[in-house]
Amino acid sequence: MLMGRPNVGKSALYNRLIRRREALVYNTPDDHVTRDIREGIAKLGDLRFNVLDSAGIETEVSSGTILGRTTAMTANVLARTQFAVLIIDVRAGLHPLDLEVGKWLRKHAPQIKPIVVMNKSESIGSLDEVASEALALGFGEPIAISAETGLGMTTLYEVLRPLLEDYTVEMLNGSQDDVLTDENLSDEIDESKLPLQLAIVGKPNVGKSTLLNALLEEERVLVGPEAGLTRDAVRVQFEFQGRTVYLVDTAGWLERTERDKGPASLSIMQSRKSLMRAHVIALVLDAEEIIKAKCSMTHSEVVIARRAVEEGRGLVVIVNKMDRLRGRENSEMYKKIKEAVPIEIQTVIPQITGIPVVFISALEGRGRMEVMKEVTDTYKRWCSRLSTGRLNRWLRKVMSRHSWKDTASQPKIKFFTQVKARPPTFVAFVSGKTQLLESDIRFLTRSLKEDFDLGGTPIRIIQRVIPRAPPSGIRASIHEIFNILRCESKLIHETRLGKVTMAPIMAMTFVAIS
């Protein structure tokens, strides 16, 4: 765990170790940017280990304040960690607060001897004076680094390597069950249990952080009535029914304006990035706000849902704070919300049908299992693959019940296949002059979702036109098959590269109806 007083560079070092700019870094001398504990995989040379970025520790604060609550949460997580890095700002020298943090560490984690790191040393000529002062902490010789430039990372590696090697040997000696052998190799590698990335998004104060704590069954992120409490997108790993799940709690989603500056602006940008990386989006709504506004979703919530669809992510809607609607006077409203919300959501987001809606109380922990069930079911549908034979048998049946606007110029779908999952993406090979209209694409999309249980998942359908008229007779069939296979082979290659492009040898239309 990376520790220290506020603004010494903990988040900058965290970003350096995980090799990504995940944690918000912003110079705020009068405030804390980091409020929750972030977790990531550090990559330092050939070392791989979990690293935690903590909020700045201030020991002389009231337990009810934001700083007091973050410090208490840090103490709880610290009790389960093996190593700590105590960071000081070399430009400020040994600050009195650094000494207070040292005392705090001895009290709350006496089993840990932290590594003292002097950060921001790239601009200091002589470090001897500060290094001598740092010895007063009582944790041994400090290491000079610069999280910003990477200076001193080799020295940090040399200090960490023996500690991590000794710990690994100790763990292996303590539990032989965790050693991978030929006998349990097949059990370890199970494609059906690949990690699931779940992003919890929504407006401020709808209960996103409370939901994350409820899913983890521990207080991992800060919660409270204060607006904008969450700033960083907090990523936490946990296990659910044998599957690894990465939960991401994002800051409240607001429409960005030119006036947004500082941590608030960075939080908005980070929330959007988290949505892009997730497999499934859990959009949290506030039951009380639904009653006040007399509508299920506000404009910003519709924007989130549509963005999820555009990015091809699975979507689950969660209506939180249902505990506020209990009692005889609210019983009718409780019933109305449960009946009306799914219908209204389908109306405002027509691009995707069958969106799961879960009604919960995150504060009381009610609905936790139902949320995870809907999330995992949506993820399975998002990853689903259908065989080409099954799809073409389905196509023959479904096309017979479609009402074509012009029967004479009805497009002929020669072949229908799935080229990728996550989200399910299909290709219709069309012959003749007439192409599929948007209404035809919508019909196929709706039929796929209904017949193959793909609700809550965006579906993409691409059409490829086979332009040349083939020769007659047996050669016609061979020529047609060759054209289809050539199109399919090229499309699969393009899809594996993560793109769908306009092929120079074929006419192609891309339609994304989700």
C-alpha positions as CSV (number, residue, x, y, z in Angstrom):
1,M,0.0,0.0,0.0
2,L,1.2,3.5,-0.9
3,M,0.9,5.8,2.1
4,G,1.7,9.3,3.2
5,R,0.3,12.7,4.0
6,P,-1.7,14.5,1.3
7,N,0.0,15.7,-2.0
8,V,3.3,13.8,-1.7
9,G,2.8,11.9,-5.0
10,K,1.1,8.7,-4.0
11,S,-1.2,8.6,-7.0
12,A,1.7,9.6,-9.4
13,L,3.7,6.6,-8.1
14,Y,0.6,4.4,-8.4
15,N,0.2,5.4,-12.1
16,R,4.0,4.8,-12.6
17,L,3.7,1.3,-11.2
18,I,0.6,0.2,-13.1
19,R,1.9,1.9,-16.2
20,R,-1.4,3.7,-16.8
21,R,-2.8,7.1,-15.8
22,E,-5.7,5.7,-13.8
23,A,-5.5,7.6,-10.5
24,L,-6.3,11.3,-10.7
25,V,-3.3,13.5,-10.2
26,Y,-3.9,17.2,-9.5
27,N,-2.1,19.7,-7.3
28,T,-4.7,20.8,-4.6
29,P,-2.9,22.0,-1.6
30,D,-6.1,22.7,0.3
31,D,-7.9,19.4,-0.6
32,H,-7.5,15.7,-1.2
33,V,-7.9,14.4,-4.8
34,T,-7.8,10.7,-3.8
35,R,-10.6,9.7,-1.4
36,D,-11.0,6.0,-2.0
37,I,-8.5,3.1,-2.2
38,R,-7.6,2.1,-5.7
39,E,-6.1,-1.3,-6.5
40,G,-4.1,-2.4,-9.6
41,I,-1.4,-4.7,-10.8
42,A,2.0,-3.2,-10.5
43,K,4.7,-4.0,-13.1
44,L,8.2,-3.2,-11.9
45,G,10.8,-5.0,-14.0
46,D,9.9,-8.7,-13.7
47,L,7.9,-8.2,-10.5
48,R,4.1,-8.4,-10.5
49,F,2.1,-7.5,-7.4
50,N,-1.1,-5.8,-6.2
51,V,-0.6,-2.2,-5.3
52,L,-3.0,0.0,-3.4
53,D,-3.2,3.8,-3.7
54,S,-4.6,5.3,-0.5
55,A,-6.0,8.7,0.5
56,G,-3.7,11.2,2.3
57,I,-3.6,10.4,6.0
58,E,-4.3,13.1,8.5
59,T,-4.3,11.9,12.1
60,E,-5.8,15.0,13.8
61,V,-9.2,15.0,12.2
62,S,-12.7,14.3,13.4
63,S,-14.0,10.8,12.7
64,G,-17.2,12.1,11.1
65,T,-15.4,14.2,8.5
66,I,-14.5,13.0,5.0
67,L,-10.8,12.9,5.9
68,G,-11.6,11.1,9.2
69,R,-13.6,8.5,7.3
70,T,-11.0,8.0,4.6
71,T,-8.3,7.5,7.3
72,A,-10.4,4.9,9.1
73,M,-11.1,3.1,5.9
74,T,-7.3,3.1,5.1
75,A,-6.6,1.5,8.5
76,N,-9.1,-1.3,7.8
77,V,-7.5,-2.2,4.4
78,L,-4.0,-1.8,5.8
79,A,-4.6,-4.6,8.3
80,R,-4.9,-7.0,5.4
81,T,-1.8,-5.9,3.4
82,Q,1.7,-7.2,3.7
83,F,3.9,-4.2,2.7
84,A,3.7,-0.4,2.8
85,V,5.6,2.4,1.1
86,L,5.7,5.6,3.1
87,I,6.2,8.6,0.7
88,I,7.5,12.0,1.7
89,D,8.0,15.1,-0.4
90,V,11.8,15.7,-0.6
91,R,11.2,19.3,-1.6
92,A,9.4,20.1,1.6
93,G,11.8,18.1,3.7
94,L,10.6,16.0,6.6
95,H,7.2,17.6,7.5
96,P,5.7,17.3,11.0
97,L,2.8,15.5,9.4
98,D,5.2,12.8,8.1
99,L,6.2,12.1,11.7
100,E,2.5,11.9,12.6
101,V,1.9,9.4,9.8
102,G,4.8,7.3,11.0
103,K,3.3,7.2,14.5
104,W,-0.1,6.3,13.0
105,L,1.5,3.4,11.1
106,R,3.2,2.0,14.2
107,K,-0.2,2.1,16.0
108,H,-2.4,0.6,13.3
109,A,0.1,-1.8,11.5
110,P,2.9,-2.7,13.9
111,Q,3.6,-5.8,11.9
112,I,4.7,-3.8,8.8
113,K,8.0,-2.0,8.5
114,P,7.4,0.5,5.6
115,I,9.8,1.4,2.9
116,V,10.5,5.1,3.1
117,V,10.5,6.8,-0.3
118,M,11.6,10.4,-1.0
119,N,9.6,11.5,-4.0
120,K,10.1,14.5,-6.3
121,S,13.8,14.2,-6.1
122,E,14.5,15.0,-9.7
123,S,14.8,18.7,-8.9
124,I,17.0,18.5,-5.8
125,G,20.8,18.5,-6.1
126,S,21.9,17.1,-2.7
127,L,19.5,14.7,-0.9
128,D,21.8,14.0,2.1
129,E,20.1,16.5,4.5
130,V,16.6,15.2,3.7
131,A,17.8,11.6,3.9
132,S,19.3,12.3,7.4
133,E,16.0,13.8,8.5
134,A,14.0,10.8,7.2
135,L,15.9,8.5,9.5
136,A,14.0,10.2,12.4
137,L,10.9,8.2,11.2
138,G,12.7,5.0,12.4
139,F,12.1,2.9,9.3
140,G,15.6,2.7,7.9
141,E,17.4,4.3,5.0
142,P,15.1,6.1,2.5
143,I,15.0,5.7,-1.3
144,A,15.2,8.7,-3.6
145,I,12.8,8.5,-6.5
146,S,10.7,10.6,-8.9
147,A,7.3,9.2,-9.7
148,E,7.0,11.8,-12.5
149,T,10.2,11.0,-14.4
150,G,10.8,7.4,-13.3
151,L,14.1,8.2,-11.5
152,G,15.0,5.7,-8.8
153,M,12.6,2.9,-10.0
154,T,15.6,0.5,-10.2
155,T,16.5,1.1,-6.6
156,L,12.9,0.5,-5.6
157,Y,12.9,-2.7,-7.5
158,E,16.1,-3.9,-5.7
159,V,14.5,-3.2,-2.4
160,L,11.1,-4.8,-3.2
161,R,12.4,-8.0,-5.0
162,P,13.8,-9.9,-2.0
163,L,10.8,-8.9,0.2
164,L,8.3,-10.2,-2.5
165,E,10.4,-13.4,-3.1
166,D,10.4,-14.2,0.6
167,Y,6.7,-13.6,0.9
168,T,6.0,-15.8,-2.2
169,V,8.1,-18.7,-0.8
170,E,6.3,-18.4,2.6
171,M,2.9,-18.5,0.9
172,L,3.8,-21.6,-1.2
173,N,5.1,-23.4,1.8
174,G,2.0,-22.6,3.7
175,S,-0.5,-23.9,1.1
176,Q,0.4,-26.5,-1.5
177,D,-3.2,-26.4,-2.8
178,D,-2.4,-23.2,-4.7
179,V,0.4,-24.7,-6.8
180,L,-0.6,-25.3,-10.4
181,T,0.0,-29.0,-11.4
182,D,-0.9,-31.1,-14.5
183,E,-3.8,-32.6,-12.5
184,N,-5.5,-29.3,-11.8
185,L,-4.4,-27.4,-15.0
186,S,-7.6,-28.1,-16.8
187,D,-9.6,-26.8,-13.8
188,E,-7.5,-23.6,-13.7
189,I,-8.1,-22.6,-17.3
190,D,-11.8,-22.3,-17.9
191,E,-12.9,-20.0,-20.7
192,S,-16.5,-19.9,-19.3
193,K,-15.1,-18.1,-16.2
194,L,-13.1,-15.3,-17.8
195,P,-13.0,-12.1,-15.8
196,L,-16.0,-9.8,-16.0
197,Q,-15.6,-6.0,-16.1
198,L,-18.6,-4.2,-14.4
199,A,-18.8,-0.4,-14.3
200,I,-21.3,1.1,-11.9
201,V,-22.4,4.5,-13.4
202,G,-25.1,7.1,-12.7
203,K,-25.8,10.6,-11.5
204,P,-24.2,11.8,-8.2
205,N,-25.7,10.5,-5.0
206,V,-27.8,7.7,-6.4
207,G,-25.9,5.1,-4.3
208,K,-23.2,3.8,-6.6
209,S,-20.5,3.5,-3.9
210,T,-23.1,2.1,-1.4
211,L,-23.9,-0.6,-4.0
212,L,-20.2,-1.4,-4.5
213,N,-19.8,-1.8,-0.7
214,A,-22.9,-4.0,-0.6
215,L,-21.6,-6.2,-3.4
216,L,-18.2,-6.6,-1.7
217,E,-19.9,-7.0,1.7
218,E,-17.4,-4.6,3.2
219,E,-16.8,-0.8,3.4
220,R,-14.3,-0.4,0.6
221,V,-15.2,3.0,-0.8
222,L,-16.3,6.2,1.0
223,V,-20.1,6.8,1.2
224,G,-22.0,9.8,2.5
225,P,-24.6,12.5,1.7
226,E,-21.9,14.9,0.3
227,A,-22.2,15.6,-3.4
228,G,-19.2,14.6,-5.5
229,L,-17.7,12.4,-2.8
230,T,-16.3,9.8,-5.3
231,R,-13.6,11.3,-7.5
232,D,-11.4,8.4,-8.7
233,A,-12.9,5.5,-10.6
234,V,-12.3,2.8,-8.0
235,R,-11.5,-0.7,-9.4
236,V,-11.9,-3.6,-7.1
237,Q,-11.6,-7.4,-7.7
238,F,-13.8,-10.0,-6.1
239,E,-15.1,-13.5,-6.7
240,F,-18.7,-14.3,-7.5
241,Q,-19.7,-18.0,-8.0
242,G,-16.3,-18.9,-9.2
243,R,-15.9,-16.0,-11.6
244,T,-13.5,-13.1,-11.2
245,V,-15.3,-9.8,-11.3
246,Y,-13.7,-6.4,-11.6
247,L,-16.0,-3.7,-10.1
248,V,-15.5,-0.1,-11.1
249,D,-17.3,2.6,-9.1
250,T,-17.3,5.8,-11.0
251,A,-17.8,9.4,-10.1
252,G,-21.3,10.9,-10.6
253,W,-22.0,11.4,-14.3
254,L,-22.7,15.0,-15.1
255,E,-22.8,16.9,-18.4
256,R,-19.4,18.5,-18.8
257,T,-19.3,22.2,-19.3
258,E,-16.5,24.7,-20.1
259,R,-16.6,25.8,-16.4
260,D,-15.6,22.3,-15.2
261,K,-12.0,22.5,-14.0
262,G,-9.7,20.6,-11.6
263,P,-10.6,17.3,-10.1
264,A,-14.3,17.5,-11.1
265,S,-13.3,17.7,-14.8
266,L,-10.8,14.9,-14.5
267,S,-13.5,12.7,-12.7
268,I,-16.0,13.3,-15.6
269,M,-13.3,12.2,-18.2
270,Q,-12.4,9.2,-16.1
271,S,-16.0,8.0,-15.8
272,R,-16.3,8.0,-19.6
273,K,-13.1,6.0,-19.9
274,S,-14.4,3.4,-17.4
275,L,-17.6,3.0,-19.5
276,M,-15.4,2.3,-22.6
277,R,-13.4,-0.4,-20.8
278,A,-16.4,-2.2,-19.2
279,H,-18.1,-5.3,-20.5
280,V,-21.4,-4.6,-18.6
281,I,-22.8,-1.3,-17.5
282,A,-24.9,-1.1,-14.3
283,L,-26.8,2.1,-14.5
284,V,-28.1,3.1,-11.1
285,L,-31.3,5.2,-10.7
286,D,-32.8,6.8,-7.6
287,A,-36.3,5.7,-6.7
288,E,-37.1,8.9,-4.9
289,E,-35.9,11.0,-7.8
290,I,-38.1,9.0,-10.1
291,I,-41.2,9.9,-8.0
292,K,-40.2,13.6,-7.9
293,A,-39.5,13.9,-11.6
294,K,-42.4,11.7,-12.6
295,C,-40.2,9.9,-15.1
296,S,-37.9,7.0,-15.0
297,M,-34.8,8.6,-16.5
298,T,-33.4,12.1,-16.7
299,H,-31.6,13.4,-19.8
300,S,-28.1,12.6,-18.5
301,E,-29.2,9.0,-17.6
302,V,-30.6,8.5,-21.1
303,V,-27.2,9.8,-22.4
304,I,-25.4,7.2,-20.3
305,A,-27.6,4.3,-21.5
306,R,-27.3,5.3,-25.2
307,R,-23.5,5.7,-24.8
308,A,-23.4,2.1,-23.5
309,V,-25.4,0.9,-26.5
310,E,-23.2,2.8,-28.9
311,E,-20.0,1.3,-27.4
312,G,-21.5,-2.2,-27.6
313,R,-21.8,-2.8,-23.9
314,G,-24.3,-5.0,-22.0
315,L,-26.7,-2.9,-19.9
316,V,-28.4,-3.6,-16.6
317,V,-30.6,-0.9,-14.9
318,I,-30.7,-0.8,-11.1
319,V,-33.4,1.2,-9.2
320,N,-31.9,1.9,-5.8
321,K,-33.3,3.3,-2.5
322,M,-36.5,1.2,-2.7
323,D,-36.3,1.1,1.1
324,R,-37.5,4.7,1.1
325,L,-40.8,3.7,-0.4
326,R,-41.9,1.2,2.3
327,G,-44.9,1.7,4.5
328,R,-48.6,1.8,4.0
329,E,-48.6,5.4,2.5
330,N,-46.0,4.4,-0.1
331,S,-47.2,0.9,-1.0
332,E,-49.1,2.0,-4.1
333,M,-46.2,4.1,-5.3
334,Y,-43.8,1.1,-4.7
335,K,-46.0,-1.0,-6.9
336,K,-46.4,1.6,-9.7
337,I,-42.6,2.1,-9.9
338,K,-42.0,-1.6,-10.3
339,E,-44.6,-1.8,-13.1
340,A,-43.9,1.4,-14.9
341,V,-40.1,1.8,-14.9
342,P,-39.2,-1.2,-17.2
343,I,-41.8,0.0,-19.7
344,E,-40.6,3.6,-19.7
345,I,-37.0,2.5,-20.0
346,Q,-37.8,0.5,-23.1
347,T,-39.6,3.5,-24.5
348,V,-36.7,6.0,-24.1
349,I,-34.0,3.4,-25.1
350,P,-35.7,1.6,-28.1
351,Q,-32.3,0.7,-29.6
352,I,-31.9,-2.2,-27.1
353,T,-34.8,-4.5,-26.0
354,G,-35.1,-6.7,-22.9
355,I,-33.0,-4.5,-20.6
356,P,-33.0,-6.2,-17.2
357,V,-34.3,-3.9,-14.4
358,V,-33.5,-4.7,-10.7
359,F,-35.1,-3.0,-7.7
360,I,-32.8,-2.9,-4.7
361,S,-31.8,-1.2,-1.4
362,A,-28.0,-1.0,-1.5
363,L,-28.0,0.5,2.0
364,E,-29.7,-2.6,3.5
365,G,-27.9,-5.0,1.1
366,R,-31.2,-6.2,-0.4
367,G,-31.1,-7.3,-4.0
368,R,-27.3,-8.0,-4.1
369,M,-27.6,-11.5,-5.5
370,E,-30.3,-10.5,-8.0
371,V,-28.0,-7.7,-9.3
372,M,-25.1,-10.1,-9.8
373,K,-27.3,-12.7,-11.4
374,E,-28.6,-10.2,-14.0
375,V,-25.1,-8.9,-14.6
376,T,-23.6,-12.4,-15.2
377,D,-26.5,-13.4,-17.4
378,T,-26.1,-10.2,-19.5
379,Y,-22.4,-10.9,-19.7
380,K,-23.1,-14.5,-21.0
381,R,-25.5,-13.2,-23.6
382,W,-22.9,-10.5,-24.6
383,C,-20.3,-13.3,-25.1
384,S,-22.7,-15.7,-26.9
385,R,-21.9,-17.3,-30.2
386,L,-24.3,-19.0,-32.6
387,S,-23.4,-21.5,-35.2
388,T,-23.8,-20.6,-38.9
389,G,-26.0,-23.6,-39.5
390,R,-28.3,-22.7,-36.7
391,L,-28.5,-19.1,-37.9
392,N,-29.3,-19.9,-41.5
393,R,-32.1,-22.4,-40.4
394,W,-33.4,-19.6,-38.2
395,L,-33.1,-17.1,-41.1
396,R,-35.3,-19.2,-43.5
397,K,-38.1,-19.2,-40.9
398,V,-37.9,-15.6,-39.8
399,M,-37.8,-14.2,-43.3
400,S,-41.1,-15.8,-44.2
401,R,-42.9,-13.8,-41.5
402,H,-41.4,-10.4,-42.4
403,S,-43.6,-7.9,-44.3
404,W,-41.5,-6.5,-47.2
405,K,-42.5,-3.1,-48.5
406,D,-41.8,-4.2,-52.1
407,T,-42.1,-7.9,-52.7
408,A,-40.8,-7.6,-56.2
409,S,-37.5,-6.0,-55.1
410,Q,-37.1,-8.0,-51.9
411,P,-33.4,-8.4,-51.1
412,K,-32.1,-12.0,-51.1
413,I,-30.0,-12.9,-48.1
414,K,-27.8,-15.8,-49.3
415,F,-25.8,-16.3,-46.2
416,F,-26.0,-15.2,-42.5
417,T,-23.2,-15.7,-40.0
418,Q,-21.8,-14.4,-36.8
419,V,-18.2,-13.0,-37.1
420,K,-17.6,-12.0,-33.4
421,A,-19.0,-11.8,-29.9
422,R,-18.7,-9.1,-27.2
423,P,-21.1,-7.8,-28.6
424,P,-22.7,-10.3,-31.0
425,T,-21.9,-9.1,-34.5
426,F,-23.5,-10.7,-37.6
427,V,-23.1,-10.4,-41.3
428,A,-25.8,-10.8,-43.9
429,F,-24.5,-11.5,-47.5
430,V,-27.1,-10.0,-49.9
431,S,-27.3,-10.6,-53.6
432,G,-29.1,-8.5,-56.2
433,K,-29.5,-4.8,-56.6
434,T,-31.7,-4.2,-53.5
435,Q,-30.0,-3.9,-50.1
436,L,-31.6,-4.3,-46.6
437,L,-33.4,-1.2,-45.4
438,E,-33.0,0.0,-41.8
439,S,-36.5,-1.4,-41.1
440,D,-35.2,-4.8,-42.3
441,I,-32.2,-4.6,-40.0
442,R,-34.4,-3.6,-37.0
443,F,-36.6,-6.6,-37.7
444,L,-33.7,-9.0,-37.9
445,T,-32.2,-7.5,-34.7
446,R,-35.5,-7.8,-32.8
447,S,-36.0,-11.4,-34.0
448,L,-32.4,-12.4,-32.9
449,K,-33.0,-11.0,-29.4
450,E,-36.4,-12.7,-29.1
451,D,-35.5,-16.1,-30.6
452,F,-32.0,-16.4,-29.0
453,D,-32.6,-14.7,-25.7
454,L,-30.2,-11.8,-26.3
455,G,-32.1,-9.1,-24.3
456,G,-30.0,-6.3,-22.7
457,T,-27.2,-6.8,-25.3
458,P,-26.5,-4.6,-28.3
459,I,-26.5,-6.5,-31.6
460,R,-24.7,-5.3,-34.7
461,I,-25.7,-6.4,-38.1
462,I,-23.5,-5.7,-41.2
463,Q,-24.5,-6.4,-44.7
464,R,-22.3,-7.3,-47.6
465,V,-23.5,-7.0,-51.1
466,I,-22.3,-9.5,-53.7
467,P,-22.4,-7.3,-56.8
468,R,-21.4,-9.3,-59.8
469,A,-23.9,-11.5,-61.7
470,P,-22.5,-15.0,-61.8
471,P,-22.6,-17.4,-64.8
472,S,-25.5,-19.7,-65.2
473,G,-25.7,-23.4,-64.2
474,I,-23.5,-25.3,-61.8
475,R,-20.7,-22.6,-62.2
476,A,-23.2,-20.1,-60.8
477,S,-23.4,-21.9,-57.5
478,I,-19.7,-22.4,-57.2
479,H,-19.1,-18.7,-58.1
480,E,-21.6,-17.6,-55.5
481,I,-20.1,-19.7,-52.8
482,F,-16.6,-18.5,-53.6
483,N,-17.8,-14.9,-53.4
484,I,-19.4,-15.5,-50.0
485,L,-16.4,-17.3,-48.6
486,R,-14.1,-14.5,-49.9
487,C,-16.2,-11.8,-48.2
488,E,-16.5,-13.8,-45.0
489,S,-12.7,-14.5,-44.8
490,K,-11.9,-10.8,-45.4
491,L,-14.5,-9.6,-42.9
492,I,-13.3,-12.0,-40.1
493,H,-9.7,-10.8,-40.7
494,E,-10.9,-7.2,-40.4
495,T,-12.9,-8.0,-37.3
496,R,-10.0,-9.6,-35.5
497,L,-8.0,-6.5,-36.1
498,G,-10.7,-4.7,-34.2
499,K,-12.2,-2.8,-37.1
500,V,-14.8,-3.0,-39.8
501,T,-13.6,-1.2,-42.9
502,M,-14.9,-0.5,-46.4
503,A,-13.5,-3.3,-48.5
504,P,-12.2,-2.0,-51.9
505,I,-13.4,-5.1,-53.8
506,M,-16.9,-5.3,-52.3
507,A,-19.7,-2.9,-51.7
508,M,-20.4,-2.8,-47.9
509,T,-22.9,-1.0,-45.6
510,F,-22.4,-0.9,-41.9
511,V,-25.5,-0.6,-39.8
512,A,-25.4,-0.7,-36.0
513,I,-28.9,-1.2,-34.6
514,S,-28.8,-2.2,-31.0
